[in-house]
């Protein structure tokens, strides 16, 4: 659609330039006829204008609709410039023939017949010289406008390709989140089977609800923040069933439901950090905790997830697939409009994510 609009704009520019050229020629002819004490405009004026404009129009049409699309835009630059110069020469010889044909019919004006003394005869009459200048000017303007719109089209195609690649990469990253999430959940249920089989069965039922969300709701580009928080709360409830309350403290502080109405975010952005908090922050050898806090300010969300760090835990050499995917997704969706910081000391590890949110108005 944008490509078609560009073609229409280019056509309108050509039409406007030709309109100005015809107006200029008409005013110049009227001025000359007025100085020669002839009627300013009569039936012969239109014929004379058509006769003068026909070579220029032919030059423009051949260059614009034949040489440029078939040679220049296909990368045949040498052939194009040779063809364009040859075309100018051919058109100029046509104009030269017309010029001398008019002389034979009506005679040469007196100031052309008797040049002033001590002044050499010009190589060509001034009208023919000006015709050559106009020929090259038409080629140059046509070439400049065509290349300008070609540049716009190339930029548009490049942006569309980059957008498509980003969408494909985003889809791939989101597809990796689900297996990562299911793997962690199945590990949790597997651990619970040996401790409390009845509770493990309840966890399977609760997990099915989480799976429905990850399979269907999270496929959208953005989702309501309230729905995302409900999903996180359900996930935390599942974790509370797995870990005993006296050994693992799980706290969450989210905005009120009414505050989140009309706010939209990309799905499953926060889950990765919460999963990693449980994966790396829980230890049966000591008291553990996971604390989550989310606040809303003017146009931004601040998410903070803190977990305990135990001395006997093996340090992570690098981020897992979840955190790596999270960073890549944030880069694709938000560019440089988000901040992701991590802090670690002897007892705690904290992830802080700040990003802008959408509203119903901004989505429209």
C-alpha positions as CSV (number, residue, x, y, z in Angstrom):
1,X,0.0,0.0,0.0
2,X,2.8,2.4,0.9
3,X,4.6,1.5,-2.4
4,X,1.5,2.3,-4.4
5,X,1.1,5.7,-2.6
6,X,4.7,6.5,-3.4
7,X,4.1,5.8,-7.1
8,X,1.0,8.1,-6.9
9,X,3.1,10.9,-5.3
10,X,5.9,10.5,-7.9
11,X,3.3,10.8,-10.7
12,X,1.8,13.9,-9.1
13,X,5.3,15.5,-8.9
14,X,5.9,14.8,-12.6
15,X,2.5,16.2,-13.5
16,X,3.2,19.3,-11.4
17,X,6.6,19.9,-13.0
18,X,5.2,19.5,-16.5
19,X,2.4,21.8,-15.7
20,X,4.9,24.5,-14.6
21,X,6.9,23.9,-17.8
22,X,3.9,24.3,-20.0
23,X,2.9,27.4,-18.2
24,X,6.4,28.9,-18.5
25,X,6.5,28.1,-22.2
26,X,3.0,29.6,-22.7
27,X,3.9,32.9,-20.9
28,X,7.2,33.1,-22.8
29,X,5.4,32.7,-26.1
30,X,2.8,35.3,-25.2
31,X,5.6,37.7,-24.2
32,X,7.3,37.2,-27.5
33,X,4.2,37.6,-29.5
34,X,3.4,40.8,-27.6
35,X,6.8,42.3,-28.4
36,X,6.3,41.4,-32.1
37,X,2.9,43.1,-32.1
38,X,1.1,39.8,-32.8
39,X,-2.0,38.5,-31.1
40,X,-1.1,37.2,-27.7
41,X,-2.9,33.9,-28.2
42,X,-4.5,32.3,-31.2
43,X,-5.0,28.9,-32.7
44,X,-1.4,28.6,-34.0
45,X,-0.1,29.0,-30.4
46,X,-1.3,25.6,-29.4
47,X,0.1,23.9,-32.4
48,X,3.5,25.6,-31.9
49,X,3.5,24.6,-28.2
50,X,2.7,21.0,-29.0
51,X,5.4,20.9,-31.7
52,X,8.0,22.3,-29.2
53,X,7.0,20.1,-26.3
54,X,6.7,16.8,-28.2
55,X,10.5,16.0,-28.2
56,X,10.7,16.8,-24.5
57,X,7.7,14.6,-23.7
58,X,9.1,11.8,-25.7
59,X,12.5,12.1,-24.0
60,X,10.9,12.0,-20.6
61,X,8.6,9.1,-21.4
62,X,11.3,6.9,-22.8
63,X,13.7,7.6,-19.9
64,X,11.1,7.3,-17.2
65,X,9.2,4.3,-18.3
66,X,11.8,2.4,-20.3
67,X,15.4,3.2,-19.5
68,X,15.1,3.7,-15.7
69,X,13.0,0.6,-14.9
70,X,14.7,-1.8,-17.4
71,X,18.3,-0.7,-17.0
72,X,19.0,1.6,-14.0
73,X,16.8,-0.3,-11.5
74,X,18.3,-3.6,-12.6
75,X,21.8,-2.5,-11.9
76,X,22.8,-2.0,-15.5
77,X,24.3,1.4,-14.9
78,X,26.8,1.5,-17.8
79,X,24.1,0.6,-20.3
80,X,21.7,3.1,-18.8
81,X,24.1,6.1,-19.1
82,X,25.1,5.2,-22.6
83,X,21.4,4.8,-23.6
84,X,20.4,8.1,-21.9
85,X,23.2,10.0,-23.7
86,X,22.3,8.4,-27.0
87,X,18.6,9.3,-26.4
88,X,19.5,12.9,-25.7
89,X,21.5,13.1,-28.9
90,X,18.7,11.5,-30.9
91,X,16.1,13.9,-29.4
92,X,18.4,16.9,-30.0
93,X,18.8,16.0,-33.7
94,X,15.0,15.8,-33.9
95,X,14.8,19.3,-32.4
96,X,17.6,20.5,-34.8
97,X,15.6,19.2,-37.7
98,X,12.5,21.0,-36.4
99,X,14.4,24.2,-35.9
100,X,15.8,24.3,-39.5
101,X,12.5,23.2,-40.9
102,X,10.9,26.3,-39.3
103,X,13.7,28.5,-40.8
104,X,13.0,27.1,-44.3
105,X,9.4,27.9,-43.9
106,X,9.5,31.3,-42.2
107,X,13.1,32.4,-42.5
108,X,15.7,33.2,-39.9
109,X,15.2,36.2,-37.7
110,X,17.3,39.2,-38.8
111,X,19.5,39.2,-35.6
112,X,20.5,35.6,-36.5
113,X,21.3,36.5,-40.1
114,X,23.6,39.4,-39.5
115,X,25.8,38.9,-36.4
116,X,27.6,42.0,-35.1
117,X,31.0,42.7,-36.5
118,X,34.1,41.3,-34.7
119,X,31.9,38.7,-33.0
120,X,32.4,35.0,-34.1
121,X,29.5,33.0,-35.3
122,X,28.3,30.7,-32.5
123,X,28.8,27.0,-32.8
124,X,25.0,26.5,-32.8
125,X,22.0,28.8,-32.6
126,X,20.9,29.7,-29.1
127,X,17.5,27.9,-29.3
128,X,19.3,24.7,-30.2
129,X,21.8,25.2,-27.3
130,X,18.9,25.8,-24.9
131,X,17.1,22.7,-26.2
132,X,20.2,20.6,-25.3
133,X,20.3,22.1,-21.8
134,X,16.6,21.4,-21.3
135,X,17.1,17.8,-22.5
136,X,19.8,17.1,-20.0
137,X,17.8,18.9,-17.3
138,X,14.8,16.6,-18.0
139,X,17.0,13.5,-17.7
140,X,18.6,14.8,-14.5
141,X,15.4,15.8,-12.7
142,X,13.7,12.6,-13.8
143,X,16.7,10.6,-12.5
144,X,16.8,12.4,-9.2
145,X,13.1,12.0,-8.5
146,X,13.2,8.3,-9.5
147,X,16.2,7.5,-7.3
148,X,14.7,9.4,-4.4
149,X,11.5,7.3,-4.5
150,X,13.5,4.2,-5.1
151,X,15.5,5.0,-1.9
152,X,12.2,5.4,0.0
153,X,11.0,2.0,-1.4
154,X,14.2,0.3,-0.4
155,X,14.1,1.8,3.1
156,X,10.5,0.6,3.4
157,X,11.3,-2.9,2.3
158,X,14.3,-3.0,4.7
159,X,12.1,-1.9,7.6
160,X,9.5,-4.4,6.7
161,X,12.1,-7.2,6.5
162,X,13.6,-6.2,9.9
163,X,10.1,-6.1,11.4
164,X,9.4,-9.6,10.0
165,X,12.7,-10.9,11.3
166,X,12.0,-9.5,14.7
167,X,8.6,-11.0,14.8
168,X,10.0,-14.4,13.8
169,X,12.7,-14.2,16.4
170,X,10.1,-13.1,19.0
171,X,7.9,-16.0,18.1
172,X,10.9,-18.4,18.4
173,X,11.8,-17.0,21.8
174,X,8.3,-17.2,23.1
175,X,8.1,-20.8,21.9
176,X,11.2,-21.6,24.0
177,X,9.6,-20.2,27.2
178,X,6.8,-22.8,27.3
179,X,9.1,-25.9,27.4
180,X,11.3,-24.1,29.9
181,X,8.3,-23.4,32.1
182,X,6.8,-26.9,31.8
183,X,10.2,-28.5,32.6
184,X,10.4,-26.5,35.9
185,X,6.8,-27.3,36.7
186,X,7.2,-31.0,36.1
187,X,10.3,-31.1,38.3
188,X,8.3,-29.4,41.0
189,X,5.5,-32.0,40.7
190,X,8.0,-34.9,40.5
191,X,9.5,-33.7,43.8
192,X,6.1,-33.5,45.4
193,X,5.0,-37.0,44.4
194,X,7.5,-38.6,46.8
195,X,6.5,-36.3,49.7
196,X,2.7,-35.9,49.3
197,X,1.1,-37.7,46.3
198,X,-2.4,-36.2,47.0
199,X,-0.9,-32.7,46.8
200,X,0.9,-33.6,43.7
201,X,-2.4,-34.4,42.1
202,X,-3.8,-31.0,43.0
203,X,-0.7,-29.4,41.6
204,X,-1.3,-31.2,38.2
205,X,-4.8,-29.7,38.1
206,X,-3.4,-26.3,38.9
207,X,-0.7,-26.7,36.3
208,X,-3.3,-27.4,33.6
209,X,-4.7,-23.9,34.3
210,X,-1.3,-22.4,33.9
211,X,-0.7,-24.3,30.7
212,X,-3.9,-22.9,29.2
213,X,-2.7,-19.4,29.9
214,X,0.8,-20.1,28.3
215,X,-0.7,-21.9,25.3
216,X,-3.6,-19.5,24.5
217,X,-3.5,-16.2,26.3
218,X,0.3,-15.6,26.0
219,X,0.2,-16.0,22.2
220,X,-1.0,-12.4,21.9
221,X,1.5,-9.6,21.3
222,X,0.2,-7.9,24.5
223,X,-2.1,-8.8,27.4
224,X,-3.8,-7.1,30.2
225,X,-1.5,-6.6,33.2
226,X,-4.3,-7.9,35.5
227,X,-4.5,-11.2,33.7
228,X,-0.7,-11.5,33.8
229,X,-0.7,-10.9,37.6
230,X,-3.4,-13.5,38.1
231,X,-1.3,-16.0,36.3
232,X,1.7,-15.1,38.5
233,X,-0.4,-15.4,41.7
234,X,-1.6,-18.9,40.6
235,X,2.0,-19.8,40.0
236,X,3.0,-18.6,43.4
237,X,0.2,-20.6,45.0
238,X,1.5,-23.7,43.3
239,X,5.0,-23.0,44.7
240,X,3.5,-22.5,48.2
241,X,2.0,-26.0,47.9
242,X,5.4,-27.5,47.1
243,X,7.5,-25.7,49.7
244,X,6.7,-25.8,53.4
245,X,5.8,-22.4,54.8
246,X,8.2,-22.7,57.7
247,X,11.2,-23.3,55.3
248,X,10.4,-21.0,52.4
249,X,8.8,-17.5,52.6
250,X,7.0,-16.4,49.5
251,X,5.8,-12.8,49.5
252,X,4.2,-10.8,46.7
253,X,3.0,-7.2,46.6
254,X,1.1,-6.2,43.4
255,X,-0.9,-3.2,42.5
256,X,-4.7,-3.3,43.2
257,X,-6.9,-4.7,40.4
258,X,-8.5,-1.3,39.6
259,X,-5.0,0.2,39.2
260,X,-4.1,-2.4,36.5
261,X,-7.3,-1.9,34.4
262,X,-6.5,-0.7,30.9
263,X,-2.8,-1.5,31.2
264,X,-1.1,-3.9,28.8
265,X,2.3,-5.6,28.7
266,X,4.0,-8.3,26.7
267,X,3.0,-11.7,28.2
268,X,5.3,-13.9,30.3
269,X,8.0,-11.2,30.8
270,X,8.1,-11.5,34.6
271,X,7.7,-15.3,34.9
272,X,11.3,-16.0,33.9
273,X,12.7,-14.0,36.8
274,X,10.3,-15.6,39.3
275,X,11.2,-19.1,38.1
276,X,14.9,-18.4,38.4
277,X,14.3,-17.0,41.9
278,X,12.8,-20.3,43.0
279,X,15.4,-22.4,41.0
280,X,18.5,-20.6,42.5
281,X,17.2,-19.1,45.7
282,X,15.6,-22.1,47.5
283,X,17.7,-24.4,49.6
284,X,16.6,-27.1,52.1
285,X,19.7,-26.5,54.1
286,X,18.6,-23.1,55.4
287,X,15.8,-20.6,55.6
288,X,14.9,-19.3,52.0
289,X,12.7,-16.6,50.7
290,X,11.3,-15.1,47.4
291,X,9.9,-11.6,47.5
292,X,8.2,-10.0,44.6
293,X,7.1,-6.4,44.3
294,X,5.5,-4.5,41.4
295,X,4.7,-0.8,41.4
296,X,3.1,1.5,38.8
297,X,4.1,5.0,38.1
298,X,3.4,7.5,35.2
299,X,3.6,5.2,32.2
300,X,6.1,2.7,33.6
301,X,6.1,-0.6,35.5
302,X,8.8,-1.4,38.1
303,X,9.2,-5.1,38.9
304,X,11.5,-6.3,41.6
305,X,12.2,-9.9,42.5
306,X,14.5,-10.8,45.4
307,X,15.6,-14.3,46.5
308,X,17.9,-15.7,49.1
309,X,21.5,-16.7,48.4
310,X,23.0,-19.6,50.2
311,X,26.8,-20.1,50.7
312,X,26.7,-23.7,49.6
313,X,25.0,-22.9,46.3
314,X,27.1,-23.3,43.2
315,X,27.6,-19.9,41.5
316,X,26.1,-19.6,38.1
317,X,28.7,-19.3,35.4
318,X,26.3,-17.8,32.9
319,X,22.6,-17.0,32.5
320,X,20.3,-19.9,31.6
321,X,18.1,-20.0,28.5
322,X,15.3,-18.3,30.4
323,X,17.2,-15.1,31.3
324,X,18.9,-15.0,27.9
325,X,15.5,-15.2,26.2
326,X,14.1,-12.6,28.5
327,X,16.8,-10.1,27.6
328,X,16.4,-10.8,23.8
329,X,12.6,-10.4,24.0
330,X,13.0,-7.1,25.9
331,X,15.5,-5.8,23.3
332,X,13.1,-6.7,20.5
333,X,9.9,-5.3,22.1
334,X,11.2,-2.3,24.0
335,X,14.6,-1.5,22.4
336,X,16.3,1.0,24.7
337,X,13.1,2.0,26.6
338,X,13.7,-0.5,29.4
339,X,16.2,-1.1,32.1
340,X,17.2,-4.5,33.6
341,X,19.5,-4.4,36.6
342,X,20.8,-7.2,38.9
343,X,22.3,-6.8,42.4
344,X,23.9,-9.6,44.5
345,X,25.4,-9.6,48.0
346,X,26.2,-12.3,50.5
347,X,22.5,-13.0,51.3
348,X,20.3,-11.8,48.5
349,X,20.0,-11.6,44.7
350,X,17.7,-8.9,43.2
351,X,16.5,-8.4,39.7
352,X,14.9,-5.0,38.9
353,X,13.1,-4.4,35.6
354,X,11.6,-1.1,34.6
355,X,9.6,-0.8,31.3
356,X,6.9,1.3,29.8
357,X,3.3,-0.1,29.6
358,X,0.6,0.4,27.0
359,X,-2.9,1.7,27.5
360,X,-6.1,1.3,25.5
361,X,-5.5,4.8,24.1
362,X,-1.8,4.2,23.1
363,X,-2.7,0.8,21.5
364,X,-5.3,2.6,19.2
